[in-house]
Amino acid sequence: MPLMQQPHASRVRAAPADSYQARLPTPFAVVGIRTNHAAVIAIDYLAPGVTALEPENRLAERMCAQIQRYLSDPEFRFGVPLELCGTRFQQRVWQEIAAIPLGSTRTYGEIARRLASAPRAVGGACGANPIPLVVPCHRVVSGAGIGGFMNAAGGAPIAIKEWLLRHEGASVARA
């Protein structure tokens, strides 16, 4: 997969009318799905109340169906083609995140030690994850608590992270 230097910060946001191939309401946010017809290229958590959008292509339809399966069964494993554009370091962090088992968490520090890096750098890569939920950056927490999510330390992003961790049966608080 070619690496593209395109930073992408997933934040809770309003949805531009034409930027998504689907918008799916979920219990924690409206999920905006972007595809390039060959792969899912981004998932954004959109503000509640953003209008749903029926899938515009087969891949967006598959992604919506798989998110709904995950919502019914947190043990469901996603199986759609992904295109993760980022630096080599971001790619390494995302691979580590993808390996975190369901119901478990890892700290920024644990991942940083595995990659011979620093916790803040790992946090930056988590915030740049273009496909949260599928690459479960919500499973990365601080050594002293829940940590941040989507480049935020509070508000709606943390509520989403808490919801996802509870849904998966993971401990929300760390000692």
C-alpha positions in Angstrom: 0.0 0.0 0.0 1.6 3.3 -1.0 2.1 5.8 1.9 0.6 9.2 1.4 1.5 12.1 3.6 -2.1 13.2 4.3 -2.7 14.1 8.0 -6.3 13.4 9.0 -7.7 14.2 12.4 -10.9 12.5 13.2 -13.0 14.9 15.2 -16.7 15.1 15.9 -17.8 17.6 13.2 -20.6 18.8 11.0 -20.7 16.9 7.7 -20.2 18.7 4.4 -23.0 17.6 2.2 -21.0 15.9 -0.5 -18.0 14.5 1.3 -19.4 11.1 2.4 -20.6 8.0 0.6 -22.8 7.1 3.6 -23.8 8.6 7.0 -25.0 6.0 9.5 -26.7 7.0 12.8 -25.3 4.9 15.8 -25.9 5.2 19.5 -22.7 7.3 20.0 -22.6 9.5 16.9 -23.5 9.6 13.2 -20.7 7.8 11.4 -19.5 9.3 8.1 -18.0 6.9 5.7 -15.7 7.8 2.8 -14.7 5.4 0.1 -12.7 5.6 -3.1 -14.7 2.7 -4.5 -11.8 0.3 -3.9 -11.4 0.8 -0.2 -12.7 2.6 2.9 -10.5 5.7 3.2 -12.0 7.5 6.2 -14.5 7.1 9.0 -15.5 10.3 10.9 -17.7 10.6 14.0 -20.2 13.4 13.1 -22.4 15.4 15.5 -25.7 13.9 16.6 -28.5 15.1 14.4 -26.5 15.1 11.2 -28.7 13.7 8.5 -28.3 10.1 7.6 -27.2 9.3 4.1 -28.0 6.0 2.4 -24.9 4.3 1.0 -24.0 5.6 -2.4 -21.9 2.6 -3.4 -21.4 -1.1 -2.7 -18.4 -0.6 -0.4 -20.2 2.0 1.7 -23.1 -0.4 1.9 -20.8 -3.2 3.2 -19.2 -0.8 5.7 -22.6 0.2 7.1 -23.7 -3.4 7.3 -20.5 -4.3 9.2 -20.8 -1.4 11.6 -24.4 -2.5 12.3 -23.1 -6.1 13.0 -20.4 -4.7 15.3 -23.1 -2.7 17.2 -25.1 -6.0 17.6 -22.0 -8.0 18.5 -18.7 -6.3 19.6 -16.8 -9.5 18.7 -17.6 -9.0 15.0 -14.5 -8.5 13.0 -14.5 -6.0 10.2 -13.6 -7.2 6.7 -13.6 -4.4 4.2 -10.7 -3.2 2.2 -9.0 -0.2 3.9 -6.6 2.4 2.6 -4.7 3.9 5.5 -2.7 6.9 4.3 -0.1 8.1 6.8 3.6 8.2 7.6 5.6 5.1 8.3 5.5 5.8 12.0 1.7 6.3 11.9 1.4 3.0 9.9 3.4 1.2 12.6 1.2 2.7 15.4 -2.0 1.7 13.6 -0.7 -1.9 13.2 -0.1 -2.0 16.9 -3.5 -0.6 17.6 -5.2 -3.1 15.2 -3.5 -6.0 17.2 -5.1 -4.9 20.6 -7.6 -7.7 21.4 -11.3 -7.0 22.0 -12.0 -6.1 25.6 -8.4 -5.0 26.2 -6.6 -1.7 26.2 -3.0 -0.6 25.9 -1.4 2.6 27.1 0.3 5.1 24.9 3.4 4.3 26.9 3.1 0.6 26.2 2.8 1.1 22.5 5.6 3.7 22.6 8.0 1.2 24.3 7.2 -1.5 21.7 8.0 1.0 18.9 11.0 2.7 20.6 9.1 6.0 20.6 7.4 8.4 22.9 3.8 8.3 24.3 3.0 11.8 22.8 4.0 10.6 19.3 1.8 7.5 19.7 -1.0 9.8 20.8 -0.5 12.0 17.7 -0.7 8.9 15.5 -3.8 7.8 17.2 -5.4 11.2 16.6 -4.4 10.9 12.9 -6.1 7.5 12.5 -8.3 7.9 9.4 -10.4 4.8 10.2 -11.3 4.8 13.9 -13.6 1.9 14.9 -12.0 -0.4 12.4 -8.5 0.5 13.6 -9.6 0.7 17.2 -7.7 3.7 18.6 -10.3 3.9 21.3 -8.5 1.0 22.9 -5.5 3.1 23.6 -5.6 4.8 27.0 -3.4 6.8 29.3 -1.5 5.2 32.2 -3.6 7.3 34.6 -7.1 7.1 33.0 -9.0 7.1 29.8 -6.6 9.6 28.0 -7.7 11.5 24.9 -9.5 10.6 21.8 -9.6 12.2 18.3 -7.1 14.9 19.5 -9.5 15.9 22.3 -9.2 15.5 26.1 -12.9 15.9 26.9 -16.4 16.4 25.5 -18.1 14.3 22.8 -14.9 12.5 21.7 -14.3 11.1 25.2 -18.0 10.1 25.5 -17.6 8.2 22.2 -14.5 6.4 23.5 -16.2 5.5 26.8 -19.2 4.1 24.9 -17.0 2.0 22.6 -14.9 0.6 25.5 -18.0 -0.3 27.5 -19.6 -1.9 24.4 -16.5 -4.1 24.0 -16.4 -5.0 27.7 -13.1 -3.1 28.3 -12.3 -1.3 31.5 -12.8 2.5 31.0 -10.6 3.5 34.0 -7.0 2.4 34.5 -5.2 2.5 37.8 
